[in-house]
Each structure stands twice: as structure tokens, then as C-alpha cells.
Amino acid sequence: MVSRALIARLFEHFRALDLQVDELEREINAWHREDTASQRLQGIPGIGPITASALVAIVGAILDRPGDPIDAKRAPNVVISARS
């Protein structure tokens, strides 16, 4: 039957995607263990290693944009510390 073959292919595809997700989670967790800003963010209830790493990456990308400094009036509580 065509439907069984299709379902089997989809199942194999999902298994491959699941392996990729596991690999990416390992990489993110390894990076998180090395980054102090990400570790500090994880101290906030509800924020785990993946969310903390994403926040650090997003803020880092914003801060690294040339010619686009943070406006102190828009973000008066932003504290920028050196990241390793």
C-alpha cells in the first residue's frame, strides 16, 4: 500500500530530525556552560539553557551592529558586561 510506505518514510524523516534536534541541544548546552551571561539568565525562573543562550545571542547580535548604539533613553537599565 502506498499509505504504509509514505508513513514509513515520514517516520524515518521524523527520526532523523529528532537526532538533529538532540545534536543541536547538546551544542547549545555546551555553549551555555561556557557563557557566564547565559548562566546568569538561567537564574530567572522559567528560563533554561536554550532560552538563555538565545537571549544572549540576540542581544549580542544587536549590540554588535555597527552604527547602531544602544540609546540610553530607550534602555536605561541595560548593563553591558564583557563576555568571554
TABELBEL-V518315 format. One record per residue. N is the residue number from 0. RES is the residue in one letter. SS is DSSP state (H for helix, E for strand, C for the rest). D_LAST is the distance of its C-alpha to the last C-alpha in Angstrom with 1 decimal. Layout:
N_RES_SS_D_LAST, N_RES_SS_D_LAST
//
This chain:
0_M_C_56.4, 1_V_H_54.0, 2_S_H_52.3, 3_R_H_51.4, 4_A_H_50.0, 5_L_H_47.9, 6_I_H_46.6, 7_A_H_45.8, 8_R_H_43.8, 9_L_H_41.9, 10_F_H_41.2, 11_E_H_39.8, 12_H_H_37.6, 13_F_H_36.3, 14_R_H_35.6, 15_A_H_33.6, 16_L_H_31.6, 17_D_H_31.0, 18_L_H_29.6, 19_Q_H_27.2, 20_V_H_26.1, 21_D_H_25.5, 22_E_H_23.5, 23_L_H_21.2, 24_E_H_20.9, 25_R_H_19.8, 26_E_H_17.1, 27_I_H_15.8, 28_N_H_16.1, 29_A_H_14.2, 30_W_H_11.2, 31_H_H_11.7, 32_R_H_11.8, 33_E_H_8.3, 34_D_C_6.9, 35_T_H_7.9, 36_A_H_9.3, 37_S_H_11.2, 38_Q_H_12.5, 39_R_H_13.7, 40_L_H_15.5, 41_Q_H_17.2, 42_G_C_18.9, 43_I_C_21.0, 44_P_C_24.2, 45_G_C_24.6, 46_I_C_21.0, 47_G_C_20.0, 48_P_H_17.0, 49_I_H_18.3, 50_T_H_18.9, 51_A_H_15.6, 52_S_H_13.7, 53_A_H_16.2, 54_L_H_15.8, 55_V_H_12.1, 56_A_H_13.0, 57_I_H_16.0, 58_V_H_14.7, 59_G_H_12.0, 60_A_H_14.9, 61_I_H_17.1, 62_L_H_15.0, 63_D_C_14.5, 64_R_C_18.3, 65_P_C_19.9, 66_G_C_22.8, 67_D_C_22.1, 68_P_C_20.6, 69_I_C_20.6, 70_D_C_24.0, 71_A_C_23.9, 72_K_C_27.3, 73_R_C_26.2, 74_A_C_23.1, 75_P_C_23.8, 76_N_C_21.7, 77_V_C_18.4, 78_V_C_15.7, 79_I_C_12.6, 80_S_C_9.7, 81_A_C_6.6, 82_R_C_3.8, 83_S_C_0.0
//
